[in-house]
């Protein structure tokens, strides 16, 4: 949706809290320390994440965007 690398987006979302629209969801109830959270965003969270991405891009702190050449499987 934001056309950015998943790892880069995950790194940007570390700066976010629930009041910023970044939430953790669990697929088991009750959640335990062994449960793996799924990070989800509200609409406000996506806007906030986009702003963080834009700020980091302006600062030159982004990984290179994948190209079609990089996506091809190597033989």
mmCIF file of the N, C-alpha and C atoms, coordinates in Angstrom:
data_MODEL
# 
_entry.id   MODEL 
# 
loop_
_atom_site.group_PDB 
_atom_site.id 
_atom_site.type_symbol 
_atom_site.label_atom_id 
_atom_site.label_alt_id 
_atom_site.label_comp_id 
_atom_site.label_asym_id 
_atom_site.label_entity_id 
_atom_site.label_seq_id 
_atom_site.pdbx_PDB_ins_code 
_atom_site.Cartn_x 
_atom_site.Cartn_y 
_atom_site.Cartn_z 
_atom_site.occupancy 
_atom_site.B_iso_or_equiv 
_atom_site.pdbx_formal_charge 
_atom_site.auth_seq_id 
_atom_site.auth_comp_id 
_atom_site.auth_asym_id 
_atom_site.auth_atom_id 
_atom_site.pdbx_PDB_model_num 
ATOM 1   N N  . UNK A 1 1  ? 0.824  -1.197  0.000   1.00 0.00 ? 1  UNK A N  1 
ATOM 2   C CA . UNK A 1 1  ? 0.000  0.000   0.000   1.00 0.00 ? 1  UNK A CA 1 
ATOM 3   C C  . UNK A 1 1  ? 0.869  1.262   0.000   1.00 0.00 ? 1  UNK A C  1 
ATOM 4   N N  . UNK A 1 2  ? 1.949  1.235   0.765   1.00 0.00 ? 2  UNK A N  1 
ATOM 5   C CA . UNK A 1 2  ? 2.850  2.386   0.798   1.00 0.00 ? 2  UNK A CA 1 
ATOM 6   C C  . UNK A 1 2  ? 4.027  2.211   -0.157  1.00 0.00 ? 2  UNK A C  1 
ATOM 7   N N  . UNK A 1 3  ? 4.094  1.043   -0.810  1.00 0.00 ? 3  UNK A N  1 
ATOM 8   C CA . UNK A 1 3  ? 5.148  0.739   -1.774  1.00 0.00 ? 3  UNK A CA 1 
ATOM 9   C C  . UNK A 1 3  ? 6.537  0.905   -1.189  1.00 0.00 ? 3  UNK A C  1 
ATOM 10  N N  . UNK A 1 4  ? 6.722  0.409   0.019   1.00 0.00 ? 4  UNK A N  1 
ATOM 11  C CA . UNK A 1 4  ? 8.013  0.430   0.694   1.00 0.00 ? 4  UNK A CA 1 
ATOM 12  C C  . UNK A 1 4  ? 8.357  -0.985  1.142   1.00 0.00 ? 4  UNK A C  1 
ATOM 13  N N  . UNK A 1 5  ? 9.613  -1.208  1.420   1.00 0.00 ? 5  UNK A N  1 
ATOM 14  C CA . UNK A 1 5  ? 10.098 -2.482  1.910   1.00 0.00 ? 5  UNK A CA 1 
ATOM 15  C C  . UNK A 1 5  ? 9.459  -2.813  3.259   1.00 0.00 ? 5  UNK A C  1 
ATOM 16  N N  . UNK A 1 6  ? 9.033  -4.067  3.440   1.00 0.00 ? 6  UNK A N  1 
ATOM 17  C CA . UNK A 1 6  ? 8.375  -4.480  4.686   1.00 0.00 ? 6  UNK A CA 1 
ATOM 18  C C  . UNK A 1 6  ? 9.258  -4.236  5.913   1.00 0.00 ? 6  UNK A C  1 
ATOM 19  N N  . UNK A 1 7  ? 10.535 -4.553  5.804   1.00 0.00 ? 7  UNK A N  1 
ATOM 20  C CA . UNK A 1 7  ? 11.437 -4.355  6.943   1.00 0.00 ? 7  UNK A CA 1 
ATOM 21  C C  . UNK A 1 7  ? 11.581 -2.874  7.287   1.00 0.00 ? 7  UNK A C  1 
ATOM 22  N N  . UNK A 1 8  ? 11.624 -2.032  6.257   1.00 0.00 ? 8  UNK A N  1 
ATOM 23  C CA . UNK A 1 8  ? 11.709 -0.588  6.486   1.00 0.00 ? 8  UNK A CA 1 
ATOM 24  C C  . UNK A 1 8  ? 10.447 -0.074  7.186   1.00 0.00 ? 8  UNK A C  1 
ATOM 25  N N  . UNK A 1 9  ? 9.280  -0.541  6.733   1.00 0.00 ? 9  UNK A N  1 
ATOM 26  C CA . UNK A 1 9  ? 8.021  -0.125  7.366   1.00 0.00 ? 9  UNK A CA 1 
ATOM 27  C C  . UNK A 1 9  ? 7.962  -0.605  8.817   1.00 0.00 ? 9  UNK A C  1 
ATOM 28  N N  . UNK A 1 10 ? 8.416  -1.825  9.054   1.00 0.00 ? 10 UNK A N  1 
ATOM 29  C CA . UNK A 1 10 ? 8.440  -2.356  10.426  1.00 0.00 ? 10 UNK A CA 1 
ATOM 30  C C  . UNK A 1 10 ? 9.351  -1.478  11.302  1.00 0.00 ? 10 UNK A C  1 
ATOM 31  N N  . UNK A 1 11 ? 10.495 -1.098  10.754  1.00 0.00 ? 11 UNK A N  1 
ATOM 32  C CA . UNK A 1 11 ? 11.427 -0.241  11.488  1.00 0.00 ? 11 UNK A CA 1 
ATOM 33  C C  . UNK A 1 11 ? 10.792 1.118   11.786  1.00 0.00 ? 11 UNK A C  1 
ATOM 34  N N  . UNK A 1 12 ? 10.063 1.674   10.829  1.00 0.00 ? 12 UNK A N  1 
ATOM 35  C CA . UNK A 1 12 ? 9.389  2.958   11.042  1.00 0.00 ? 12 UNK A CA 1 
ATOM 36  C C  . UNK A 1 12 ? 8.278  2.835   12.082  1.00 0.00 ? 12 UNK A C  1 
ATOM 37  N N  . UNK A 1 13 ? 7.573  1.718   12.093  1.00 0.00 ? 13 UNK A N  1 
ATOM 38  C CA . UNK A 1 13 ? 6.438  1.555   13.007  1.00 0.00 ? 13 UNK A CA 1 
ATOM 39  C C  . UNK A 1 13 ? 6.870  1.362   14.458  1.00 0.00 ? 13 UNK A C  1 
ATOM 40  N N  . UNK A 1 14 ? 8.141  1.022   14.691  1.00 0.00 ? 14 UNK A N  1 
ATOM 41  C CA . UNK A 1 14 ? 8.638  0.866   16.061  1.00 0.00 ? 14 UNK A CA 1 
ATOM 42  C C  . UNK A 1 14 ? 8.477  2.168   16.832  1.00 0.00 ? 14 UNK A C  1 
ATOM 43  N N  . UNK A 1 15 ? 8.532  3.281   16.133  1.00 0.00 ? 15 UNK A N  1 
ATOM 44  C CA . UNK A 1 15 ? 8.398  4.602   16.758  1.00 0.00 ? 15 UNK A CA 1 
ATOM 45  C C  . UNK A 1 15 ? 6.955  4.927   17.137  1.00 0.00 ? 15 UNK A C  1 
ATOM 46  N N  . UNK A 1 16 ? 6.001  4.076   16.756  1.00 0.00 ? 16 UNK A N  1 
ATOM 47  C CA . UNK A 1 16 ? 4.580  4.386   16.935  1.00 0.00 ? 16 UNK A CA 1 
ATOM 48  C C  . UNK A 1 16 ? 3.987  3.664   18.138  1.00 0.00 ? 16 UNK A C  1 
ATOM 49  N N  . UNK A 1 17 ? 2.963  4.271   18.725  1.00 0.00 ? 17 UNK A N  1 
ATOM 50  C CA . UNK A 1 17 ? 2.244  3.714   19.861  1.00 0.00 ? 17 UNK A CA 1 
ATOM 51  C C  . UNK A 1 17 ? 0.765  3.603   19.506  1.00 0.00 ? 17 UNK A C  1 
ATOM 52  N N  . UNK A 1 18 ? -0.020 3.030   20.414  1.00 0.00 ? 18 UNK A N  1 
ATOM 53  C CA . UNK A 1 18 ? -1.447 2.836   20.131  1.00 0.00 ? 18 UNK A CA 1 
ATOM 54  C C  . UNK A 1 18 ? -2.158 4.164   19.855  1.00 0.00 ? 18 UNK A C  1 
ATOM 55  N N  . UNK A 1 19 ? -1.782 5.221   20.563  1.00 0.00 ? 19 UNK A N  1 
ATOM 56  C CA . UNK A 1 19 ? -2.436 6.514   20.309  1.00 0.00 ? 19 UNK A CA 1 
ATOM 57  C C  . UNK A 1 19 ? -2.079 7.089   18.940  1.00 0.00 ? 19 UNK A C  1 
ATOM 58  N N  . UNK A 1 20 ? -1.032 6.511   18.303  1.00 0.00 ? 20 UNK A N  1 
ATOM 59  C CA . UNK A 1 20 ? -0.656 6.906   16.946  1.00 0.00 ? 20 UNK A CA 1 
ATOM 60  C C  . UNK A 1 20 ? -1.375 6.063   15.894  1.00 0.00 ? 20 UNK A C  1 
ATOM 61  N N  . UNK A 1 21 ? -2.135 5.044   16.339  1.00 0.00 ? 21 UNK A N  1 
ATOM 62  C CA . UNK A 1 21 ? -2.866 4.197   15.416  1.00 0.00 ? 21 UNK A CA 1 
ATOM 63  C C  . UNK A 1 21 ? -2.155 2.913   15.054  1.00 0.00 ? 21 UNK A C  1 
ATOM 64  N N  . UNK A 1 22 ? -1.162 2.505   15.862  1.00 0.00 ? 22 UNK A N  1 
ATOM 65  C CA . UNK A 1 22 ? -0.429 1.262   15.642  1.00 0.00 ? 22 UNK A CA 1 
ATOM 66  C C  . UNK A 1 22 ? -0.796 0.300   16.769  1.00 0.00 ? 22 UNK A C  1 
ATOM 67  N N  . UNK A 1 23 ? -1.419 -0.825  16.424  1.00 0.00 ? 23 UNK A N  1 
ATOM 68  C CA . UNK A 1 23 ? -1.915 -1.761  17.425  1.00 0.00 ? 23 UNK A CA 1 
ATOM 69  C C  . UNK A 1 23 ? -1.332 -3.145  17.190  1.00 0.00 ? 23 UNK A C  1 
ATOM 70  N N  . UNK A 1 24 ? -1.324 -3.964  18.230  1.00 0.00 ? 24 UNK A N  1 
ATOM 71  C CA . UNK A 1 24 ? -0.933 -5.364  18.113  1.00 0.00 ? 24 UNK A CA 1 
ATOM 72  C C  . UNK A 1 24 ? -2.169 -6.223  18.290  1.00 0.00 ? 24 UNK A C  1 
ATOM 73  N N  . UNK A 1 25 ? -2.327 -7.187  17.400  1.00 0.00 ? 25 UNK A N  1 
ATOM 74  C CA . UNK A 1 25 ? -3.449 -8.125  17.485  1.00 0.00 ? 25 UNK A CA 1 
ATOM 75  C C  . UNK A 1 25 ? -2.885 -9.526  17.630  1.00 0.00 ? 25 UNK A C  1 
ATOM 76  N N  . UNK A 1 26 ? -3.632 -10.373 18.306  1.00 0.00 ? 26 UNK A N  1 
ATOM 77  C CA . UNK A 1 26 ? -3.212 -11.755 18.524  1.00 0.00 ? 26 UNK A CA 1 
ATOM 78  C C  . UNK A 1 26 ? -4.278 -12.683 17.962  1.00 0.00 ? 26 UNK A C  1 
ATOM 79  N N  . UNK A 1 27 ? -3.859 -13.822 17.422  1.00 0.00 ? 27 UNK A N  1 
ATOM 80  C CA . UNK A 1 27 ? -4.835 -14.754 16.869  1.00 0.00 ? 27 UNK A CA 1 
ATOM 81  C C  . UNK A 1 27 ? -5.283 -15.801 17.883  1.00 0.00 ? 27 UNK A C  1 
ATOM 82  N N  . UNK A 1 28 ? -4.745 -15.772 19.084  1.00 0.00 ? 28 UNK A N  1 
ATOM 83  C CA . UNK A 1 28 ? -5.156 -16.680 20.158  1.00 0.00 ? 28 UNK A CA 1 
ATOM 84  C C  . UNK A 1 28 ? -5.718 -15.883 21.324  1.00 0.00 ? 28 UNK A C  1 
ATOM 85  N N  . UNK A 1 29 ? -6.695 -16.447 21.968  1.00 0.00 ? 29 UNK A N  1 
ATOM 86  C CA . UNK A 1 29 ? -7.207 -15.834 23.197  1.00 0.00 ? 29 UNK A CA 1 
ATOM 87  C C  . UNK A 1 29 ? -7.235 -16.904 24.258  1.00 0.00 ? 29 UNK A C  1 
ATOM 88  N N  . UNK A 1 30 ? -6.700 -16.684 25.402  1.00 0.00 ? 30 UNK A N  1 
ATOM 89  C CA . UNK A 1 30 ? -5.963 -15.492 25.809  1.00 0.00 ? 30 UNK A CA 1 
ATOM 90  C C  . UNK A 1 30 ? -4.544 -15.521 25.245  1.00 0.00 ? 30 UNK A C  1 
ATOM 91  N N  . UNK A 1 31 ? -3.991 -14.349 25.014  1.00 0.00 ? 31 UNK A N  1 
ATOM 92  C CA . UNK A 1 31 ? -2.625 -14.244 24.509  1.00 0.00 ? 31 UNK A CA 1 
ATOM 93  C C  . UNK A 1 31 ? -1.657 -14.631 25.618  1.00 0.00 ? 31 UNK A C  1 
ATOM 94  N N  . UNK A 1 32 ? -0.587 -15.286 25.241  1.00 0.00 ? 32 UNK A N  1 
ATOM 95  C CA . UNK A 1 32 ? 0.453  -15.650 26.202  1.00 0.00 ? 32 UNK A CA 1 
ATOM 96  C C  . UNK A 1 32 ? 1.772  -15.074 25.720  1.00 0.00 ? 32 UNK A C  1 
ATOM 97  N N  . UNK A 1 33 ? 2.827  -15.276 26.500  1.00 0.00 ? 33 UNK A N  1 
ATOM 98  C CA . UNK A 1 33 ? 4.125  -14.746 26.082  1.00 0.00 ? 33 UNK A CA 1 
ATOM 99  C C  . UNK A 1 33 ? 4.646  -15.474 24.845  1.00 0.00 ? 33 UNK A C  1 
ATOM 100 N N  . UNK A 1 34 ? 4.047  -16.608 24.493  1.00 0.00 ? 34 UNK A N  1 
ATOM 101 C CA . UNK A 1 34 ? 4.443  -17.342 23.294  1.00 0.00 ? 34 UNK A CA 1 
ATOM 102 C C  . UNK A 1 34 ? 3.674  -16.903 22.058  1.00 0.00 ? 34 UNK A C  1 
ATOM 103 N N  . UNK A 1 35 ? 2.620  -16.113 22.240  1.00 0.00 ? 35 UNK A N  1 
ATOM 104 C CA . UNK A 1 35 ? 1.811  -15.644 21.113  1.00 0.00 ? 35 UNK A CA 1 
ATOM 105 C C  . UNK A 1 35 ? 2.589  -14.619 20.293  1.00 0.00 ? 35 UNK A C  1 
ATOM 106 N N  . UNK A 1 36 ? 2.468  -14.730 18.986  1.00 0.00 ? 36 UNK A N  1 
ATOM 107 C CA . UNK A 1 36 ? 3.107  -13.779 18.079  1.00 0.00 ? 36 UNK A CA 1 
ATOM 108 C C  . UNK A 1 36 ? 2.118  -12.673 17.724  1.00 0.00 ? 36 UNK A C  1 
ATOM 109 N N  . UNK A 1 37 ? 2.453  -11.411 18.003  1.00 0.00 ? 37 UNK A N  1 
ATOM 110 C CA . UNK A 1 37 ? 1.528  -10.335 17.648  1.00 0.00 ? 37 UNK A CA 1 
ATOM 111 C C  . UNK A 1 37 ? 1.570  -10.019 16.148  1.00 0.00 ? 37 UNK A C  1 
ATOM 112 N N  . UNK A 1 38 ? 0.453  -9.548  15.647  1.00 0.00 ? 38 UNK A N  1 
ATOM 113 C CA . UNK A 1 38 ? 0.345  -9.045  14.288  1.00 0.00 ? 38 UNK A CA 1 
ATOM 114 C C  . UNK A 1 38 ? 0.155  -7.541  14.419  1.00 0.00 ? 38 UNK A C  1 
ATOM 115 N N  . UNK A 1 39 ? 0.984  -6.755  13.750  1.00 0.00 ? 39 UNK A N  1 
ATOM 116 C CA . UNK A 1 39 ? 0.879  -5.302  13.827  1.00 0.00 ? 39 UNK A CA 1 
ATOM 117 C C  . UNK A 1 39 ? -0.194 -4.850  12.843  1.00 0.00 ? 39 UNK A C  1 
ATOM 118 N N  . UNK A 1 40 ? -1.137 -4.068  13.340  1.00 0.00 ? 40 UNK A N  1 
ATOM 119 C CA . UNK A 1 40 ? -2.216 -3.529  12.510  1.00 0.00 ? 40 UNK A CA 1 
ATOM 120 C C  . UNK A 1 40 ? -2.269 -2.013  12.695  1.00 0.00 ? 40 UNK A C  1 
ATOM 121 N N  . UNK A 1 41 ? -2.804 -1.333  11.696  1.00 0.00 ? 41 UNK A N  1 
ATOM 122 C CA . UNK A 1 41 ? -2.861 0.124   11.716  1.00 0.00 ? 41 UNK A CA 1 
ATOM 123 C C  . UNK A 1 41 ? -4.288 0.598   11.479  1.00 0.00 ? 41 UNK A C  1 
ATOM 124 N N  . UNK A 1 42 ? -4.681 1.616   12.200  1.00 0.00 ? 42 UNK A N  1 
ATOM 125 C CA . UNK A 1 42 ? -5.927 2.310   11.913  1.00 0.00 ? 42 UNK A CA 1 
ATOM 126 C C  . UNK A 1 42 ? -5.665 3.228   10.719  1.00 0.00 ? 42 UNK A C  1 
ATOM 127 N N  . UNK A 1 43 ? -6.710 3.872   10.201  1.00 0.00 ? 43 UNK A N  1 
ATOM 128 C CA . UNK A 1 43 ? -6.503 4.834   9.112   1.00 0.00 ? 43 UNK A CA 1 
ATOM 129 C C  . UNK A 1 43 ? -5.557 5.948   9.562   1.00 0.00 ? 43 UNK A C  1 
ATOM 130 N N  . UNK A 1 44 ? -5.735 6.416   10.798  1.00 0.00 ? 44 UNK A N  1 
ATOM 131 C CA . UNK A 1 44 ? -4.846 7.441   11.351  1.00 0.00 ? 44 UNK A CA 1 
ATOM 132 C C  . UNK A 1 44 ? -3.426 6.886   11.439  1.00 0.00 ? 44 UNK A C  1 
ATOM 133 N N  . UNK A 1 45 ? -3.294 5.607   11.793  1.00 0.00 ? 45 UNK A N  1 
ATOM 134 C CA . UNK A 1 45 ? -1.984 4.974   11.888  1.00 0.00 ? 45 UNK A CA 1 
ATOM 135 C C  . UNK A 1 45 ? -1.273 4.919   10.551  1.00 0.00 ? 45 UNK A C  1 
ATOM 136 N N  . UNK A 1 46 ? -2.018 4.630   9.485   1.00 0.00 ? 46 UNK A N  1 
ATOM 137 C CA . UNK A 1 46 ? -1.420 4.599   8.148   1.00 0.00 ? 46 UNK A CA 1 
ATOM 138 C C  . UNK A 1 46 ? -0.943 5.995   7.769   1.00 0.00 ? 46 UNK A C  1 
ATOM 139 N N  . UNK A 1 47 ? -1.734 7.018   8.084   1.00 0.00 ? 47 UNK A N  1 
ATOM 140 C CA . UNK A 1 47 ? -1.314 8.401   7.814   1.00 0.00 ? 47 UNK A CA 1 
ATOM 141 C C  . UNK A 1 47 ? -0.053 8.751   8.606   1.00 0.00 ? 47 UNK A C  1 
ATOM 142 N N  . UNK A 1 48 ? -0.007 8.352   9.878   1.00 0.00 ? 48 UNK A N  1 
ATOM 143 C CA . UNK A 1 48 ? 1.168  8.623   10.700  1.00 0.00 ? 48 UNK A CA 1 
ATOM 144 C C  . UNK A 1 48 ? 2.394  7.866   10.192  1.00 0.00 ? 48 UNK A C  1 
ATOM 145 N N  . UNK A 1 49 ? 2.199  6.608   9.785   1.00 0.00 ? 49 UNK A N  1 
ATOM 146 C CA . UNK A 1 49 ? 3.306  5.825   9.231   1.00 0.00 ? 49 UNK A CA 1 
ATOM 147 C C  . UNK A 1 49 ? 3.804  6.457   7.941   1.00 0.00 ? 49 UNK A C  1 
ATOM 148 N N  . UNK A 1 50 ? 2.889  6.916   7.099   1.00 0.00 ? 50 UNK A N  1 
ATOM 149 C CA . UNK A 1 50 ? 3.274  7.590   5.851   1.00 0.00 ? 50 UNK A CA 1 
ATOM 150 C C  . UNK A 1 50 ? 4.115  8.840   6.159   1.00 0.00 ? 50 UNK A C  1 
ATOM 151 N N  . UNK A 1 51 ? 3.740  9.577   7.209   1.00 0.00 ? 51 UNK A N  1 
ATOM 152 C CA . UNK A 1 51 ? 4.491  10.776  7.587   1.00 0.00 ? 51 UNK A CA 1 
ATOM 153 C C  . UNK A 1 51 ? 5.907  10.403  8.044   1.00 0.00 ? 51 UNK A C  1 
ATOM 154 N N  . UNK A 1 52 ? 6.031  9.340   8.836   1.00 0.00 ? 52 UNK A N  1 
ATOM 155 C CA . UNK A 1 52 ? 7.355  8.886   9.286   1.00 0.00 ? 52 UNK A CA 1 
ATOM 156 C C  . UNK A 1 52 ? 8.198  8.467   8.088   1.00 0.00 ? 52 UNK A C  1 
ATOM 157 N N  . UNK A 1 53 ? 7.597  7.731   7.152   1.00 0.00 ? 53 UNK A N  1 
ATOM 158 C CA . UNK A 1 53 ? 8.309  7.305   5.946   1.00 0.00 ? 53 UNK A CA 1 
ATOM 159 C C  . UNK A 1 53 ? 8.772  8.527   5.166   1.00 0.00 ? 53 UNK A C  1 
ATOM 160 N N  . UNK A 1 54 ? 7.896  9.517   4.990   1.00 0.00 ? 54 UNK A N  1 
ATOM 161 C CA . UNK A 1 54 ? 8.254  10.734  4.256   1.00 0.00 ? 54 UNK A CA 1 
ATOM 162 C C  . UNK A 1 54 ? 9.399  11.477  4.930   1.00 0.00 ? 54 UNK A C  1 
ATOM 163 N N  . UNK A 1 55 ? 9.369  11.560  6.269   1.00 0.00 ? 55 UNK A N  1 
ATOM 164 C CA . UNK A 1 55 ? 10.434 12.245  7.001   1.00 0.00 ? 55 UNK A CA 1 
ATOM 165 C C  . UNK A 1 55 ? 11.760 11.517  6.848   1.00 0.00 ? 55 UNK A C  1 
ATOM 166 N N  . UNK A 1 56 ? 11.726 10.196  6.945   1.00 0.00 ? 56 UNK A N  1 
ATOM 167 C CA . UNK A 1 56 ? 12.961 9.426   6.804   1.00 0.00 ? 56 UNK A CA 1 
ATOM 168 C C  . UNK A 1 56 ? 13.472 9.466   5.371   1.00 0.00 ? 56 UNK A C  1 
ATOM 169 N N  . UNK A 1 57 ? 12.556 9.495   4.404   1.00 0.00 ? 57 UNK A N  1 
ATOM 170 C CA . UNK A 1 57 ? 12.952 9.605   3.000   1.00 0.00 ? 57 UNK A CA 1 
ATOM 171 C C  . UNK A 1 57 ? 13.625 10.948  2.753   1.00 0.00 ? 57 UNK A C  1 
ATOM 172 N N  . UNK A 1 58 ? 13.050 12.017  3.298   1.00 0.00 ? 58 UNK A N  1 
ATOM 173 C CA . UNK A 1 58 ? 13.636 13.353  3.140   1.00 0.00 ? 58 UNK A CA 1 
ATOM 174 C C  . UNK A 1 58 ? 15.011 13.433  3.781   1.00 0.00 ? 58 UNK A C  1 
ATOM 175 N N  . UNK A 1 59 ? 15.225 12.666  4.851   1.00 0.00 ? 59 UNK A N  1 
ATOM 176 C CA . UNK A 1 59 ? 16.517 12.651  5.534   1.00 0.00 ? 59 UNK A CA 1 
ATOM 177 C C  . UNK A 1 59 ? 17.502 11.698  4.851   1.00 0.00 ? 59 UNK A C  1 
ATOM 178 N N  . UNK A 1 60 ? 17.050 10.972  3.816   1.00 0.00 ? 60 UNK A N  1 
ATOM 179 C CA . UNK A 1 60 ? 17.915 10.040  3.101   1.00 0.00 ? 60 UNK A CA 1 
ATOM 180 C C  . UNK A 1 60 ? 18.116 8.718   3.824   1.00 0.00 ? 60 UNK A C  1 
ATOM 181 N N  . UNK A 1 61 ? 17.212 8.399   4.741   1.00 0.00 ? 61 UNK A N  1 
ATOM 182 C CA . UNK A 1 61 ? 17.328 7.184   5.550   1.00 0.00 ? 61 UNK A CA 1 
ATOM 183 C C  . UNK A 1 61 ? 16.339 6.119   5.088   1.00 0.00 ? 61 UNK A C  1 
ATOM 184 N N  . UNK A 1 62 ? 16.461 5.691   3.822   1.00 0.00 ? 62 UNK A N  1 
ATOM 185 C CA . UNK A 1 62 ? 15.569 4.657   3.299   1.00 0.00 ? 62 UNK A CA 1 
ATOM 186 C C  . UNK A 1 62 ? 16.380 3.626   2.526   1.00 0.00 ? 62 UNK A C  1 
ATOM 187 N N  . UNK A 1 63 ? 15.898 2.384   2.500   1.00 0.00 ? 63 UNK A N  1 
ATOM 188 C CA . UNK A 1 63 ? 16.562 1.386   1.654   1.00 0.00 ? 63 UNK A CA 1 
ATOM 189 C C  . UNK A 1 63 ? 16.208 1.650   0.203   1.00 0.00 ? 63 UNK A C  1 
ATOM 190 N N  . UNK A 1 64 ? 17.013 1.154   -0.727  1.00 0.00 ? 64 UNK A N  1 
ATOM 191 C CA . UNK A 1 64 ? 16.658 1.348   -2.141  1.00 0.00 ? 64 UNK A CA 1 
ATOM 192 C C  . UNK A 1 64 ? 15.364 0.627   -2.471  1.00 0.00 ? 64 UNK A C  1 
ATOM 193 N N  . UNK A 1 65 ? 14.565 1.241   -3.328  1.00 0.00 ? 65 UNK A N  1 
ATOM 194 C CA . UNK A 1 65 ? 13.299 0.628   -3.750  1.00 0.00 ? 65 UNK A CA 1 
ATOM 195 C C  . UNK A 1 65 ? 13.604 -0.574  -4.638  1.00 0.00 ? 65 UNK A C  1 
ATOM 196 N N  . UNK A 1 66 ? 12.829 -1.655  -4.463  1.00 0.00 ? 66 UNK A N  1 
ATOM 197 C CA . UNK A 1 66 ? 13.050 -2.823  -5.319  1.00 0.00 ? 66 UNK A CA 1 
ATOM 198 C C  . UNK A 1 66 ? 12.686 -2.515  -6.765  1.00 0.00 ? 66 UNK A C  1 
ATOM 199 N N  . UNK A 1 67 ? 13.455 -3.063  -7.665  1.00 0.00 ? 67 UNK A N  1 
ATOM 200 C CA . UNK A 1 67 ? 13.164 -2.899  -9.092  1.00 0.00 ? 67 UNK A CA 1 
ATOM 201 C C  . UNK A 1 67 ? 12.786 -4.259  -9.648  1.00 0.00 ? 67 UNK A C  1 
ATOM 202 N N  . UNK A 1 68 ? 12.256 -4.265  -10.866 1.00 0.00 ? 68 UNK A N  1 
ATOM 203 C CA . UNK A 1 68 ? 11.869 -5.516  -11.502 1.00 0.00 ? 68 UNK A CA 1 
ATOM 204 C C  . UNK A 1 68 ? 13.087 -6.418  -11.659 1.00 0.00 ? 68 UNK A C  1 
ATOM 205 N N  . UNK A 1 69 ? 14.245 -5.833  -11.892 1.00 0.00 ? 69 UNK A N  1 
ATOM 206 C CA . UNK A 1 69 ? 15.476 -6.604  -12.050 1.00 0.00 ? 69 UNK A CA 1 
ATOM 207 C C  . UNK A 1 69 ? 15.862 -7.303  -10.739 1.00 0.00 ? 69 UNK A C  1 
ATOM 208 N N  . UNK A 1 70 ? 15.652 -6.623  -9.602  1.00 0.00 ? 70 UNK A N  1 
ATOM 209 C CA . UNK A 1 70 ? 15.977 -7.197  -8.304  1.00 0.00 ? 70 UNK A CA 1 
ATOM 210 C C  . UNK A 1 70 ? 15.012 -8.298  -7.908  1.00 0.00 ? 70 UNK A C  1 
ATOM 211 N N  . UNK A 1 71 ? 13.823 -8.290  -8.454  1.00 0.00 ? 71 UNK A N  1 
ATOM 212 C CA . UNK A 1 71 ? 12.782 -9.237  -8.063  1.00 0.00 ? 71 UNK A CA 1 
ATOM 213 C C  . UNK A 1 71 ? 12.892 -10.575 -8.776  1.00 0.00 ? 71 UNK A C  1 
ATOM 214 N N  . UNK A 1 72 ? 13.617 -10.595 -9.905  1.00 0.00 ? 72 UNK A N  1 
ATOM 215 C CA . UNK A 1 72 ? 13.728 -11.827 -10.666 1.00 0.00 ? 72 UNK A CA 1 
ATOM 216 C C  . UNK A 1 72 ? 14.506 -12.875 -9.889  1.00 0.00 ? 72 UNK A C  1 
ATOM 217 N N  . UNK A 1 73 ? 14.024 -14.128 -9.891  1.00 0.00 ? 73 UNK A N  1 
ATOM 218 C CA . UNK A 1 73 ? 14.770 -15.191 -9.198  1.00 0.00 ? 73 UNK A CA 1 
ATOM 219 C C  . UNK A 1 73 ? 16.103 -15.413 -9.883  1.00 0.00 ? 73 UNK A C  1 
ATOM 220 N N  . UNK A 1 74 ? 17.133 -15.628 -9.093  1.00 0.00 ? 74 UNK A N  1 
ATOM 221 C CA . UNK A 1 74 ? 18.467 -15.878 -9.648  1.00 0.00 ? 74 UNK A CA 1 
ATOM 222 C C  . UNK A 1 74 ? 18.587 -17.341 -10.000 1.00 0.00 ? 74 UNK A C  1 
ATOM 223 N N  . UNK A 1 75 ? 19.213 -17.597 -11.158 1.00 0.00 ? 75 UNK A N  1 
ATOM 224 C CA . UNK A 1 75 ? 19.384 -18.985 -11.586 1.00 0.00 ? 75 UNK A CA 1 
ATOM 225 C C  . UNK A 1 75 ? 20.817 -19.403 -11.547 1.00 0.00 ? 75 UNK A C  1 
# 
